[in-house]
Amino acid sequence: MNRPKPRGPAKLDALRQSGTLHPHPQRVTDPLFQDQPFFDARDLMQVKYELLRKVEIDGAPVSTAVTAFGLSRPSYYQARSAFEQDGLAGLAPQKRGPRRAHKFSAEVMAFLEQLREEQPEIRYPEMAGRVQERFGLAVNPRSIERHLRRGQKKTS
């Protein structure tokens, strides 16, 4: 049964929001994506999965397969590693950026708390300047405010 590919704006928006929109769907030339309505070249997770399947199951050379799927060799190896480690979920895009507040070490937090204790009226921009001077770290005053408030005990 050949159903038309879901090409509406809703799917496109969903792919865009999830970070799984293939940046170059026009480069996908594999016959699966040309002849089968189920396969959507815009869906990067599906493209990566089928690339892995083409190499691992069908035995296609990596160089040939990546060209047919519009991806690079490093993309293939990253996808393979992620799939081996986490299964299909590994093919989903990971959040970009730091995973934690890496600039606010225990030492920096202790320094900020000491500043606040010694100078209760000190403003966050000045605190940011002091952190820059002492640790060589550029931190946003708003981040300092959030971190210091996070450390305060809540009273009801």
Wavefront OBJ file of the C-alpha trace (Angstrom):
o trace
v 0.000 0.000 0.000
v 1.588 3.261 -1.148
v 0.579 6.175 1.005
v 1.822 9.657 0.209
v 4.745 10.875 2.273
v 3.710 13.125 5.152
v 5.094 16.346 3.728
v 2.906 18.840 5.521
v 4.168 21.767 7.529
v 3.377 19.955 10.811
v 5.971 17.238 10.174
v 8.494 19.762 8.939
v 7.969 21.836 12.090
v 8.299 18.723 14.279
v 11.555 17.729 12.576
v 12.889 21.249 12.932
v 11.956 21.481 16.633
v 13.451 18.103 17.476
v 16.670 18.924 15.630
v 16.203 15.970 13.279
v 15.655 17.896 10.056
v 18.239 16.724 7.516
v 20.186 19.828 6.435
v 20.532 18.523 2.858
v 17.668 16.144 2.042
v 18.204 16.748 -1.676
v 21.558 14.921 -1.370
v 19.855 11.679 -0.324
v 19.889 9.588 -3.504
v 19.462 6.077 -2.078
v 16.634 4.286 -3.946
v 14.715 3.645 -0.707
v 14.142 7.362 -0.359
v 13.240 7.782 -4.002
v 10.828 4.876 -4.490
v 9.227 4.205 -1.109
v 6.690 6.643 0.340
v 7.489 5.498 3.908
v 11.004 6.925 3.732
v 11.453 10.677 4.170
v 14.836 12.183 3.266
v 14.091 15.154 5.531
v 14.080 12.895 8.628
v 17.732 12.777 9.704
v 17.204 9.983 12.255
v 15.619 7.790 9.618
v 18.379 8.612 7.138
v 21.082 7.759 9.688
v 19.384 4.502 10.664
v 19.046 3.426 7.046
v 22.673 4.399 6.406
v 23.765 2.133 9.263
v 21.551 -0.670 7.984
v 22.892 -0.300 4.445
v 26.487 -0.708 5.653
v 25.991 -3.227 8.481
v 23.317 -5.481 6.946
v 23.620 -4.973 3.198
v 27.426 -4.765 3.322
v 27.690 -1.560 1.292
v 31.032 0.247 1.485
v 30.943 3.221 3.865
v 32.131 5.651 1.181
v 29.363 4.626 -1.211
v 26.676 4.598 1.463
v 27.470 8.027 2.928
v 27.307 9.542 -0.540
v 23.911 7.931 -1.193
v 22.568 9.210 2.122
v 23.977 12.730 1.827
v 26.176 12.445 4.917
v 29.890 12.413 5.665
v 32.128 9.556 6.772
v 32.557 11.106 10.244
v 28.749 11.311 10.495
v 28.553 7.589 9.781
v 31.118 6.677 12.431
v 29.505 8.965 15.011
v 26.082 7.481 14.257
v 27.431 3.931 14.461
v 29.072 4.590 17.816
v 25.965 6.308 19.210
v 23.720 3.497 17.957
v 25.946 0.802 19.435
v 25.969 2.607 22.772
v 22.345 3.808 23.067
v 20.337 2.119 20.320
v 17.929 4.178 18.263
v 17.843 6.906 20.934
v 21.548 7.455 20.264
v 20.698 8.767 16.802
v 18.644 11.605 18.273
v 20.502 14.897 18.469
v 22.085 15.742 21.793
v 21.599 19.079 23.497
v 24.358 21.471 22.621
v 26.447 23.360 25.116
v 27.749 22.578 28.562
v 25.965 19.956 30.646
v 26.482 21.751 33.940
v 27.566 25.074 35.374
v 31.224 24.458 34.613
v 32.444 27.950 35.545
v 30.957 27.872 39.032
v 33.315 25.488 40.759
v 33.244 25.084 44.531
v 36.175 27.501 44.742
v 34.385 30.200 42.713
v 31.169 29.730 44.705
v 33.049 30.005 48.001
v 34.673 33.211 46.740
v 31.288 34.672 45.745
v 29.698 33.736 49.053
v 32.628 35.302 50.919
v 32.269 38.482 48.856
v 28.566 38.616 49.655
v 29.260 38.064 53.357
v 31.984 40.724 53.542
v 30.126 43.236 51.360
v 26.356 42.611 51.560
v 25.608 45.566 49.231
v 27.926 44.419 46.416
v 26.200 44.243 43.044
v 26.357 41.292 40.673
v 28.252 43.129 37.889
v 30.977 44.018 40.376
v 31.071 40.408 41.559
v 31.512 39.309 37.935
v 34.456 41.697 37.631
v 36.027 40.269 40.771
v 35.645 36.708 39.455
v 37.303 37.834 36.208
v 40.211 39.368 38.130
v 40.720 36.460 40.509
v 39.981 33.423 38.305
v 40.214 34.752 34.753
v 36.626 33.642 34.092
v 34.068 35.768 32.288
v 30.742 35.112 33.996
v 27.407 36.768 33.480
v 26.130 38.767 36.484
v 22.713 37.126 36.072
v 24.348 33.684 36.352
v 25.995 34.749 39.600
v 22.624 35.891 40.921
v 20.975 32.570 39.989
v 23.748 30.492 41.554
v 23.784 32.441 44.778
v 19.999 32.270 45.103
v 20.089 28.544 44.402
v 22.381 28.145 47.407
v 20.106 30.060 49.778
v 17.784 28.066 51.982
v 14.130 28.520 51.198
v 11.997 29.836 54.022
v 8.243 29.484 54.070
l 1 2 3 4 5 6 7 8 9 10 11 12 13 14 15 16 17 18 19 20 21 22 23 24 25 26 27 28 29 30 31 32 33 34 35 36 37 38 39 40 41 42 43 44 45 46 47 48 49 50 51 52 53 54 55 56 57 58 59 60 61 62 63 64 65 66 67 68 69 70 71 72 73 74 75 76 77 78 79 80 81 82 83 84 85 86 87 88 89 90 91 92 93 94 95 96 97 98 99 100 101 102 103 104 105 106 107 108 109 110 111 112 113 114 115 116 117 118 119 120 121 122 123 124 125 126 127 128 129 130 131 132 133 134 135 136 137 138 139 140 141 142 143 144 145 146 147 148 149 150 151 152 153 154 155 156
